[in-house]
Amino acid sequence: MNTSVKTGYTKRTQKDYSLSFKLQVVEEIESGKLDRLSAHLKYGIQARSTITSWLRKYGTFDWENLSVVNVAKTPEQRIVELEAKVKLLEKQKARAEHLAERADKKVIIFDMLVDMAEKEYDIAIRKNYTPELLNASKKNKKKQ
């Protein structure tokens, strides 16, 4: 490490950073806790290109094919992920059932209201067309 007396600037090399430090920075960037600029400023890393080289060496992103490499997960990790997915699906199912039940109740109440209105005002709200009338009304609409 070279230090300039006038500016207090410390020139660092790749050897000045431990492997665990490099892996920690890479993990924080890949998990989304930091971006490259934030890591550069937070840890006082010499240049942003240094972080890029660490990401290329130690990260899970495949720089050759520009895709994320799927790291093999342990069975325990897979089980935890699947359990979380099952819980989410159960919540979604419960919500859908609740909404379906609510819609059914609304239909029943609407039918009751229509029945009451028909009795109260002695009018036919629901229209029960016979097939002949239905065809005739379609022809009239086409002519207009």
Number of C-alpha atoms within 10 A of each C-alpha: 8 9 11 9 8 6 7 8 10 12 12 14 12 12 8 9 11 10 13 9 11 17 16 12 23 25 17 14 19 16 10 9 11 16 14 20 13 13 18 18 12 10 10 9 17 15 13 15 12 16 20 14 12 17 22 15 15 14 19 16 16 14 13 7 8 8 10 11 12 9 7 8 9 8 9 9 11 12 12 11 11 12 12 12 12 12 11 12 12 12 12 12 12 12 12 12 12 12 12 12 12 12 12 12 12 12 12 12 12 12 13 12 12 15 14 12 14 14 11 9 9 9 9 12 11 10 6 9 10 9 9 8 11 11 11 11 12 10 11 9 8 7 6 5
